[in-house]
């Protein structure tokens, strides 16, 4: 099946379709390396529209598509694509994600909304990961329940690596935390503070706080607290990561004065 976003060639090969998706995505470099390598063996593909939202008054819209691939080893993998157009801009932009949760979170950010809660799953709809499912079944230490979390087994160690890699603050978590997170096998992303507009150096700046919660192989939990903000000298987007929620909130308070 051809990509519904580009129906001009109904006989497009899977290799060409995948190359086109990766080529136009603004964030393709952020996809897990192992996933990209697996997709290189794709034999066939199918694409479907999952969600859509249009705002005629502003011209803004967004759509979420799922691209599913049959791989040479008989397994399957999925890419979640967010296509959107921002108010006053006729250009369509594309972003790719390895999982549904991340795509929904990114879609919510575009219009300053609360992320739509996605039911938790292990192994799951996004991408059958037999090794991870078997590993989680063998673990004897149960996931702590007092947090009432829904974790996804989805290349979590790689996700933690990418969160730490994009952190720009000098006091970001160091090698000790990075070492712990190498054994992460499941994670959940949630928004703890959403899109508040503040004053920083006499101009508006946006702040959002996310918790990236991970389950380690010994059953323990570790969280990274990510602050996304535009309280920078040139107004550009910046990410900072902290070990605790209090440190993250303290960093936000030190960078802005809420009106």
N, C-alpha and C positions, 0 to 999 in steps of 0.2 A: 504494500500500500504506500502511496506517495505521501509526502508531508502536506497536510491541509493548508499550511501557510504559503505553500508555493506549488499550486496545482498545474503549473505549466508543463511539467513533464511527468505523466503518470507512470512511465516506465523507468524512472530514475533508479539506478542501482543503489543498494544499501551503502556501499562504500562512498558513492557520490553524495548521498543524502547525509551521511554522518559527517563527511568533510565539510558540507555546507553549514550544518548546525554548529560545528566547532569553530568554523571560520567566522561566522557572524556574531557569535556570543561574546559579550563584553568581558565575561569572567571565565572563559574556558580554561585559563591557566590555573584556576583554583580547583578544578576537578581532581579527585584522587588519581594519582598516577596509575594505580593498579586497575581502576575502572576503565581508564582510557586504553590501557594495554589490552584488556579483555575485549573491549568494543572493537578493537582492530581485527578480531576474528569473526565479526558478525556476518551471518549468511543471509539474513532476511530481517525485515523490520515492519512495524506497524505503528501508526501515529493516530492519536485521538485527542479531541478537545475535551478538557476536564472541567474548567471553569471559565467564565467570561463575565466581565463587568464593563459597561460603557457609560460615559457621562457626556451626553450630547452638548450640554450647556458649555462645558469647558473644552470639549474635544478630546478629553482624556479617556483612555480605555486600557484594559489589560486582559490577557488571556493566558491560561495555563494549559500546556499540552504535554501529554505523556508519549514518549517515544520508546517503544519496547523492541528489543533486539534478540534474535535467536543466534546463539553463539555456536562455534564449531564443536565444542565439547558437549552440546546438548542442553546446556543451561541457558538462562535468559538474563538480561540486564535491562535497566531502564534509565533514561534521562528525562528529567522534568524541565521543560522549557517555559520561561516566562517571557511573553512578548507584550510590550506596552508602548503607549504613547502618552507623554506628559502634557499638561495644559499648555496651549499656545505653541506646541511643537509638533510639526507634521512628520517628524522622523520616527520610525518604528525601531525600537531597541529590543535586543534579545539577551537573555541570561540563561545559563544552564545550571542545573543542580543534580546532585546524585540521589537526593531523596525528596519525597513529597513535603516533609516538614519544612525543609529549608526553602522550598519554592513558595509555600504558603506564607512563611514568615517574610520573605522578600516582597511578595505581592502586597501584604498588609502595609509594609513600610511605604510603599509608593503613594498611598492615599492617607497616610497617617492614621490607620485603623488598628484596632486590636487584632492580633493574629487569630485566624480561625483555628479552633482547637481541632487537631487531627487525632483520631483514636490511636492509641499506642498499639504496637505490634512487635513481635519478635520474629526476625527473619523476613517475613512479610511480603506485602504487595509490591513494594517498590522494586525489590531485587531479591530473588531467591539466593540466599547465601548459605549453602549447605554446611560448610565448615563452621561458620559462626553459630548456626542453629545447633549443630551437634555439640559444639563446645559449651554453649549455654545450658544444654540439657545435662551435661556431665558435672556442672558446678554444684557443689553441695551446699555452699553458703548462700542462703536466699538473699535477694535484694531487700534492703531495709524498706519497711512498708510505711513508716511514720511520715514519709514525705508525700505519699499518695501520688507517685510519679508513674508515668507510662513511658518506658524506655524503648528505644529502637536499636536493634543490633544492626549496625550499618557503618562499618569501617570507622569506628569511633576513635581509635588511636590516631588515624590519619586526620580526622576532623580536629582533634585537639592540637595536633602539630600545626595545622593551618591557622587556627585561632591564635596560637602563640606567635606564629611567624608574622602575622599582620599587626601585632601590637607595636606601637611606637613609643610607649612610655618607658623611660629608663628603669623604673622600679617594677617592671613586669615580672611575673613569676620566672624563676631561674631553672637551672638544670635539675634541681631536686624534684620540682613539680613536673617538669617535662619527663623525667624518668618514670615517675609514678604513672603518668598518663599513657606511657607506651604500652601498658597492660590494660587499657580501657577497651571493653568489648561492647558497650552499649552507651547511649547518651540521649539526652533530651534538651531541647532549646526552648526557653520561655522568656517572655518579656516581663521585666520587673518594674520598669519605669518607662513610660511611653511618650516619646516625641514632644516633650515640653519645650516651648520657645522661651528662651531666657535672654538676659542682657549680658553681654561680655564685651568689655572695652567700648561701651557706648553703641553697640549694634546687636541685632538679633542673632541668636545662635540656637541650634536645635540639639537636644540631648536625649539619648535613649540608652537604657541599661538592659542587657540581656544576661541571663544565667545559662551557662553551658554545663549541665550536670552529667557526670560520667560514673559508670559502674566499672570497678576494677575486677580483675580475675579473683581476688580474695573476697569479693562481695562488698567491699567498702565503697563509699562514694566520695568523689572529689568534684568541686565546682570551680569553674573559671567565670569571672564576672567581667563582661565586656561593655565598655562605655563607647558609644559612637556619638561623635559631636562635631560641630562646625565652629567651635570656639578657638579658631586658629587665626593667625595674623592675616592670612589671605582668604579666610572663609572656607577653606577646603575641608573635605570630610576627613576625619581622623579616628582611628581606633586605639583604645587603650585597654589593657587587660590586667586584672587584679586577682589576688587569691581570695579575698573576702568581700562580702557585700558592703561592709562598713567602709573599707578602703576605697571601693569604687564610688560610693556615694560621697565620700569625703573629697575625692578628686573632682567630682561634678560640682560640688559646692565651692571648691576653691577656684574654679574656672568661670563661674557665672553667678550672677545675682538675679534670682527669680523675681520678676515683677509682681 
